[in-house]
Amino acid sequence: MLKNILKSVREYKRDSFLAPLFVSFEVILEVLMPFMMAWIIDKGLAKQDMAYITKIGIILIIMAILSLISGVLAGRFAASSSAGFAKNLRLDIFKKIQTFSFQNIDEFSTSGLITRLTTDVTNIQNAYQMLVRTVVRSPLMLIFALVMALRINFDVAMIFLIIIPFLGIILFLIILKAHPIFEKVFDEYDNLNKVVQENVSGIRVVKSFVREDEEIKKFDKMSLLIFNLFKKAEKIVIFNNPVIQFSIFTAIIFISWIGSTQIISETMTTGQLMSLITYAWQILNSLVMFSMLFVMIIIARTSMERISEVLNTNPNLVNGENPIEQVENGEIIFENVGFSYVDDKDKLALRDINFKIESGETVGIIGGTGTGKSTLVQLIPRLYDVTLGEVKIAGKNVKDYDLTVLRDSVAMVLQKNVLFSGTIKENLKWGNKNATDDEIIHACKLAQAHDFIMSLANGYNTVLDQGGTNLSGGQRQRVCIARALLKNPKILILDDSTSAVDTKTDASIRKAFREEIPNVTKIIIAQRIHSIEDSDKIIILDRGQIVAIGSPEELMKTNKIYQEIYNSQQKGGLFDEQ
Ligand SMILES: Nc1ncnc2c1ncn2[C@@H]1O[C@H](COP(=O)(O)OP(=O)(O)OP(=O)(O)O)[C@@H](O)[C@H]1O
């Protein structure tokens, strides 16, 4: 886990090495200073030797300045190495997420991935910064101060050898108890992010349903849960400070008591006692720092586990060996296809799906909500892989194609398609980054988007807000269709993508498709039967299975479900027109 994450340090290895190096200089100087102060007291003051006091004083000042410079440099390198490491780590996670399949993303959840990219990386950054400064500083300070103390007075300094292992055990117990709670905290962070993400992206719906109070309550509940978990974890963690303080103050009292009796009996000098007390403080300091580092490591360990989960996940949709580099035509075959979102053959969202679509055909898919229409079409460009059976395009299993080639040949306008911030033209160019203005206009004309785009003050250069919220639902759908057309696909799938477009424009889009792109296989999922009644074939889905398949005329004659839908919508249509 650690190795995998530390790979992201890369070009910041030098700074990560320099920080502890300067920390070591700082520690050596800090530990030597009390020793020399003892000389001033014992040798200089006792003999009233001003020249000696001045000489050692000047050396001490130089050492203090050098220690300060080392400290500043160590801080600078620690900050740059940790910030750089975090930057690389974030990029590595982001890159990995780009390789994920829909299924991988479902497993982690979008909010889970956002927490990993933000909070978790920040935790690791903080711990790393502390680590490069403290990992050398604390043990070095502890060992040097201890050695110096033992050198001054072995018997008195023995007290530290009892206290340090005692504190080590306590710290270990604290980690053991606090770690599982921090783990829970981060899971709750995922949920908090989910609430925020849902609320912010759906703020218009929240407002139109006057759900602000409920949303605030939901958020408050989540925050309170995190607060309580943190409190619980901190209650355990906070315990280490008083324990350390108590132990060290006991040591200082003990040293002062023994030390003063030894001064009286002239087996110890005042300077030595003063140095011993300073070393006790340094030991205290390094233990406190060490315990803080431990707390950070407990938090960071949870974050590291969560991040390495992402980094270690192999995208479950990858190219096979020698992938096919070209899709010949738009013929689609489903053979005994079954699909489960949870990869469980007993929980199939689609079962026994068999059909053939000839290249260039227009096929409509209808069925009630949740019957598997979107699921079925997502198997064509391999957004998900089948659980059972095979999906073939132009006679070859979709798994045998190069993924990029496959997805370039299958343009899909998803039900929840999004536009990104940028101009309309930039969004359209997602379909083909080399598209000329003429090609863009042609695609927009086919999608019946050109006229409304031209009516905007800045035409194709109109800047869209995030999600394209400054366009109407129907306008957004048409831009998305044009974007898909620009890919020059062999197969075009519209997943309920004209639902917000008026019936007349919808008919014009279909007419344009028929006339202008006759060789492209078109699959249209629709709720309105009008949107598919001129298809070559219609597939009716019910509870994940095909219940009928045939031309609209055949179905009208033979299929009860189709007749019912047709008649009910026909009535609705007449009613609308009255
Ligand atoms: N990402 C997912 N993870 C788990 N289950 C899912 C996921 N997406 C859809 N499902 C489930 O699969 C089934 C089919 O959903 P699908 O979206 O294909 O239906 P649909 O016919 O397109 O519905 P609609 O017309 O409402 O869009 C539903 O029971 C749904 O709950």
The ligand as a Gaussian input file, in Angstrom:
#p B3LYP/6-31G(d) Opt

LIG

0 1
 N      -25.909000       1.736000     -12.046000
 C      -26.818000       0.868000     -11.618000
 N      -26.532000       0.056000     -10.577000
 C      -27.452000      -0.858000     -10.140000
 N      -28.670000      -1.026000     -10.678000
 C      -29.006000      -0.246000     -11.721000
 C      -28.111000       0.745000     -12.236000
 N      -28.727000       1.364000     -13.263000
 C      -29.955000       0.798000     -13.384000
 N      -30.114000      -0.169000     -12.461000
 C      -31.296000      -1.032000     -12.307000
 O      -31.470000      -1.787000     -13.492000
 C      -32.839000      -1.859000     -13.872000
 C      -33.025000      -1.342000     -15.298000
 O      -32.711000       0.045000     -15.321000
 P      -32.659000       0.892000     -16.674000
 O      -32.102000       2.215000     -16.363000
 O      -32.021000       0.089000     -17.719000
 O      -34.213000       1.018000     -16.992000
 P      -34.921000       1.848000     -18.137000
 O      -35.861000       0.897000     -18.782000
 O      -33.933000       2.528000     -18.989000
 O      -35.749000       2.883000     -17.262000
 P      -36.160000       4.400000     -17.603000
 O      -37.121000       4.361000     -18.730000
 O      -36.819000       4.821000     -16.343000
 O      -34.914000       5.107000     -17.910000
 C      -33.616000      -1.043000     -12.839000
 O      -34.179000      -1.953000     -11.922000
 C      -32.566000      -0.200000     -12.163000
 O      -32.875000      -0.035000     -10.812000

